Amino acid sequence: MDRLALEQKITEYCTREQIFGMLRVTHKDTVLYRQEMGYADYERRIPFTDASLFSLYSLSKPFCALGLLKLKDAGLVDLNLHPGYYVPEAAAFDSRVTLRHLLHHVSGLPDAEQIGEFAAKFAPGYPAFAREHIRELAKYPSFFAPGTDTKYANINFILPALVIENVTGENYADYMAKEIFAPLGMKTAVVDHEKREIPHRVTGYALKNGVPVPEEKSHNWLLGAGDIVGTADDVYGLNRAIKHRLLLREETWDEVLTAHPINSFGMGCSVYSWHGLRCIHHNGGHIGFRTLHMQLPEEDFDIILLSNSGYGDARSALAEMVYAAFFGEEGKNAEMPEMDKGYIR
């Protein structure tokens, strides 16, 4: 691998597209490549450090899935039950929907961010009024019958977070800190909320008239679906969990890493072929941030991109550069599953 050539290529791309962030490539738990692009704070020219905390947005979903599945393995949650069994406000959703449908993004449930009328009426205000809003959302029709089609939607992970709270009697943030983050060695990861003071948090940016401009992150409709803030080290906890099958039973991991027949989603992650290599993947993207985690299990190879540029296609572009550099192949870009299209501005 020509490290200098990769660095130059990434630098040229990120300079041209005005992309900020941090890229890390790991092989067998050894960091082979790390590059910082731009600034944690563009106005004050503050650089990134290993402690820089990024809003992960939808890259939070795999961790939420682990939280729910840990309760399943403890016999406290049945994935074949309707979410309303645990969250009464969800009782009016399609009676055929199960928690299992949610985790695979095949529920068809109406989603607050993807129904303009609902979003205009009830946003902002989430998560403060989560349960009341869930009750109102349940009055809208489903997109399709559960299990017959696929639609990526935050509601599919908001409900599991509420299930966790109701079953455990704990605040979701506290539960995740104790039961998921700590066991996985995620020392600085936190579940974010409005007005929470978090040291080392980086600033998110939009590109306006060709200039990066600070943009306030969104907190609406992200509980469980996009509310974690963390470092590259924190995100790598997901690699350890998958590789060593931590926290969950062996048979549960088999379910997690098996894609549903009608899409590429396992439970909380995508499982598909990327350049002919088996890939376990999730990304995130919304106001001010784009994130990516790609794990190639057979090669024990891991790519993490945490970007505080809420624009562009850096996730795909930089992943392709890494693939070409480390696997020695330049070719047609491999397709990634589309995830956060409905949430990116």
Summary of the structure (lengths in Angstrom):
residues: 345
radius of gyration: 19.3
end to end distance: 35.7
largest distance: 57.3
contacts: 1190
relative contact order: 0.19
helix: 36%
strand: 19%
